[in-house]
Amino acid sequence: MINNTNDIFNSEFSRNYDAYNGRLGEIGDNLHLLISLLLNDLPQQANILCVGVGTGTEILRLAQRHPEWRFTGVDPSPDMLAVCAEKLEKAGISSRCQLVEGRLDRLPVSGDFDAALCLLVAHFILDAERYGLYDQMASQLRTGGRLVVAEIAGEIDSPAFDEHMAIWARMHEVAGQGTRDPAEMKAQLAERLLLLAPEHTEALIARSGFTPPLRFFQSLLIHGWSACKIAPAAGV
């Protein structure tokens, strides 16, 4: 599912990940507040899938609000999962969580998850079709189950992109506490990530058996969508 990016998500990166993003807390707080509102109508004992769970931020936030929810987190980076496991243990919620090292396609298909979250992951998949990521998440969800995704998106060759990059660089100067060059960051994005136009992602989600996705969040290049799995056609 995901191209080999474990050279990025090594032990040093994993240990610094939360501190770096914590300096941009207002963005994360807004995103997670909206996600909580989107998931507020799930069952009292909901089963949540977190794809590319990283250090487990979404699990920790949701578990605090919903003491009977259970979580399955999948991630190809053992270093990120190690940090995640430590945080879950410290929060006293490990008994409600299962962590799986590897890609989503390694997880047996259950079709009984009430929601699937995939936050800031898909742009690392260097394929315009995302290697069936949204299909795989659909197969794990029950009919009516909710999908929530967030990714860095945009048309890197568009005239407006450089203006976005200027602000993006300032944002990372705050997070990294050092100067950043917009042109250099744009080159790094082009090398490391595959940014799709938001409309492309929306088409992929809808094509995978979901309702037309709602674009509920945007902060600079970070976009968030939500959709629900629709029932398969009769006879399928």
Order of alpha helices (4+ residues) and beta strands (2+ residues): alpha-alpha-beta-alpha-beta-alpha-beta-beta-alpha-beta-alpha-alpha-alpha-beta-beta
